[in-house]
Structures are given as C-alpha cells and as structure tokens.
Amino acid sequence: MSKLLRNEIVSNMSRRKQKKSKNLGDIFDKHVKYEFIDHDVEATMKTMVNEPIVHNVPVLTGGVGFDNVFNFYENQFVGKMPDDTKITRISRTVGKDQVVDELILSFTHDIEIKSMLPGIPPTGRYVELPHVVVMKFEGNKILHEHIYWDQASLLVQVGLIDTKSLPITGIEQARTLVKLSKSNRKKFK
C-alpha cells in the first residue's frame, strides 16, 4: 500500500471518528434541551436505550430501566426545576462512546427539588453548583447518565450547613471554577 493511500485512509478514519464524536455531543445537547427547555419526557427518553440508567450519585435519585427512568423524569426532574435554572458548560470531553461535561447548574431554590434536595422545602436561596455529567452511549443512544455534584456545597448554599466548623465551601466553588476556566482559556489560546 502506498504511503499516500495509507495516509488518506487514516485521515478518512479520523474524520469519521471526529464526526461520530461530534454526533455524541449533539445527542447529549438534544437530551439536555428536551429535559431543561422543552420539558419533554418522551423526547428525552427517545435519546436513550430501551433500558437506560440515570444515577444522581450524591443522593441516589434517578432510575434503572425504562419505567423507572421515565417515572423519575416525569415525577421528579423534567419540568420540576426552578424557572430560573441555567446551565453553563465549562468543558466537554468526547470519547469513543462517552461524553463528559463539566458544568455549572444555577437556580433559585424556590421549589422543592426532589432530584437533588428530596424532602427539603424551598429556601429561596440562589445556588451555583459545579456538576460533572458522564454520559455513556451505546451506538447513538444514551446508555447511562452518572451525575456528580458536591452535596455539601449545595446544602451550604441553601442554608442547611454552616461552613464555620467544617472544611466545605458554597457558591465560591462555582465562581472560582468559572474564573479559573476563563483564565485557562486565555492562557492556552
């Protein structure tokens, strides 16, 4: 095989891989749009495999299997977040079959948020909370979502934990992360 032909094959494979990776990010974005903007549980579920997993690691909410995930979305999550909820992406890593987003979720705790603060009545406090979302794919469908955040920081921000005697922080986590991310972007451009 000529060196030129070999390089073209490798280049084409790389472009296909990049396109597939971009598509995974697009699927991730559609999924989040259906959850947070459209509030459409059925459309959200169509982005997932037949038996998906959603796992909110800090509080063990979510579901395993179609019925449990659908019920979680329908009753605890989709359309159940405060009206001022905003997502700010800090970074995204796209792999062969996985997308990992680092983001800030911000909102005013003016309703009960069963998916994050089950049983806690609204406090009226504003929250900015770093999150990491690991979305694993099977083909072009989401197999699982593992969502991580610092529950202690959330509890500080809604006024349920005092930081004076504990090594924990509140809103400073998110603000420092945003500041450092902006600083790094300028540094490495």
N, C-alpha and C positions, 0 to 999 in steps of 0.2 A: 504494500500500500504506500502510495506516495505521501511524502510529508505534508504536502498541500491538502490532499484529500483527508488525511487523518486530522489535521488542524480544523478543517471545515466541519467534519463530523463532531469533533469535540466542541466546537463553537455552537453548532446547532443543538447539541445535547444541553449545553449550558443555558442557551436561550430558552429551551423548553422547560428546564428546571426553574429558571427565574420566572417564567410565565406562570408555572404551576404555583410557585411560592406566592406570587402576586395574587393569584386567584384565591389562595387560602386566606390572605389578608382581606381580600374583598368579601369573602364569605363571612369572616369574623365581623367586619364592619356592617354587613347586612343584618346579621344576627343581633348586634347591639342596637341598630336602628329599629328593628322590629320590637325589641324589648323597651327601649327608652323613649323613642319618638313616636312610633306608630301604636305602641301598646297592643300589639297583635300577637297573641299567644300562638295561634295556628300557624302564622307565617314564621314565627320563631322556631316552632317545632319542625317545620319543613327544612330548616337548615341543619337538622340533626339526624343521626342514625335512628333506626327503629327503637333501639333500647339505649338511650343516652344516659349520661351521668352528669349531674350538676352538684358540686360539693363546695359549699362555703366553709372553708376549713376552720375559721375561728369559732363558729357557733354551731357547726354541724347541720346547717339547714341545706335544703336542696332536694335531690331525689335521685333514685336509681331506677331506671326503666321508664318506658314511655308514660305510663299512667301517673307514676309518682312525680316525674319531672313536669308533666302537664299540670298536675294539681298544684305543685309548688309555684309554677309560673302564674297560673290562674288565680290562686288564692293568696299568695304571699309576695309576689315580686312584680310581674309585669303590670304596669299601671298603678302600682302600690308604693311608688317612691314619691317624695315631696315634689311639688310642681317646679321648684327651682333647681332640681337636680341637674348637675353639669358634669361632663366627663372631659378631662384634659389629658391627652396622651403625652407621656414623657418620652417613651421609647417603644419600639417594636422590634422583635426578633422573629424572623420567619425561617423555619427549618423545613425539612422534607415533608413532615406530616404533623407539624405543630407550629402554633403561633403563640408568642408570649408578649403580652402588652404590660407595660408599667404605666400606671395612670393615676390621676388624682380624681377622686369622686367627691364632689362638693354638693352640699344641700343644707337647708334649714330643717332641723328636726321638729317639724310642725305636725307630723302624723306619726302613729306607731309604725315602725319599720320592722315587720316580722322577720324578714330575711336576715337582718343584721342586729337588731335590738329586740328580740322577742320578749313580749311582756312588759316592755319599758314604755310608759306613756310619753307623749311628746314633751320636750323640754323647751322648745322654742329657740334652741341654740344653733348657731351656724357651725358646720363641720367641713373640714377639708381633710380628706383621708387618703393616703397613698394605698394603692392596690396593685397586686400582680395577678393577672389572669392568664392561666395556662390553658390553651385550647388545643386539644389533640384531635386530629382528623383521621377519618377512615375514608379514603377517596376524597370526595368533595363535600363530605358531611361531617358535622362535629360529633365526635365520639364522647368527649368529656370536656367539662369546664371545671377547673380547680381554681377557686378564687381565694386569694390571701389578703389579709389586712391586719393591722395591729389593733386588736380589740381593746387593749388598754388605752391606746391613744383615742379611740372612739369614745370610750367611757369617760376619759378626762374631758373631752370636748363637749359632751352632753351634760357634764357636771356631776357624774356619779363617782368619780375617783379624784382625790386631791393629790397633786404631784409633790407636795411638800416633803412627804416622808418616803416616797418611792422613786426609783430611778426610771421614770417614764415621762414622756412628753406628749403634748397635744398637737395643736394646729401647727406648731413650729416644724414638725416632721414634714408636712406637705410643702410649706413655704420654703424651707431650706432645700428640699429636693428640687423644686422648681428653679430656685436661684442657682443651684449648682448645675443643673441641666442646661440652663441658658448660658452659664459661664463656660461650660464644656463645649457647647456648640460653637461659640465664638473662638475658643481656643483651638479647636481642631478643624476649622474650616479652611 
